[in-house]
């Protein structure tokens, strides 16, 4: 495997026209992956927490704060970690978030 060299995050619109987070992870080897986080339609106490900006942009549904979290808090902690160390990456993400429901 190869170490994480860069993480890029951006706000995009999903298939419903709602803002969502998209992130690229680029490894030193040149391999890369991209994921977009869809906005869930279902509700319930076990559903993922959505981090929305509030305010007037996109009727409060913007995700600029989530993008900022990836760029300023998550990316610096993950750079240099082997891309295949998923359990380690997951544990770091939980530690960075610091909440019981992973809602930060």
N, C-alpha and C positions, 0 to 999 in steps of 0.2 A: 504494500500500500504506500501511500505518500502523505506527507503532512499538508494540513490546510494552509494555503497561502493567502487566500482572500475570501471575504464574504461580502456580497453586495446585496442590499435590500432596496425595495422600491414599492410604492403604492401603485396598484393597477386596478382595473375594473373587472369584476367577475362576469359570468354569463348573464347575471341578472342586472348588471349595471351598478353593482355595489362595490365600493372600494374594498380591496383586500391586499394582503401582504404577499409579495413574491420575493424569493431569495435565491441567489446563486452561491454555490460553494465551489471554489476553484482550488484544486490541489496543486502542489509543486510539480507534479508529473505532467500537468496540463489537463488531466481529467477534470470534469466538472459536472455538476448536477444543478437542477433548477426545480423549485417547488413553489406552488401557489396555494395559499390557504383559503379554501372555499368558506363562504359564509353559510353556516348551517341553518336550515329551516325548522328543524325540530327543537323543542325545548324540554327541559327536564333538569333535575338536580345533578345528573351525571354528565351533562353536556359540557363541551369545552367552553371556557369563558372567552368572550370576544372583547378585545381591548379597542374601544372606539374613542375618537377624539372629543366628541361632543361639539357644540358650537354650530355654526351655520353651514360650513362646508359639507356638502353631500348630506344635508339634514342630520348632521352630527355623526355620520357613519365613517368619516375619514379615519385613516390608520397611520397618520404621520408620526404619532407618538410611538407606535409599535415599530415603525421603520427606524426611528431614532434609537430605540432600545437595541435593535439588532446592530446598528452601526456603532453606537457608542459603548454599549455594555457587553453584548454577546460576542461580537466579532473579535475584539481584542483578547478575550479569554480563550477563544477556540483556535486562534491562529497558532500554528506550530504543532497542534495535536494531530496524530495519525488519523486520517479520514476513516479508517476501518475500526477505530476504537469506539463503537457506538455506545456501549454501556457507560464508558467514561464521559463521552459527550453528553449523554442523557443526564447523568448525575451532575455535571457542571451546569447544565441548563436549569435543572431544578434548584441548585444552590444559588445561581444568579437570580432566579425569580424570587425565591424566599417566601412564597406564600403556600398555604395548605392546598388551595385549589388551582395552583399554577395560573393565577389570573393577573399577574403583574405584567 
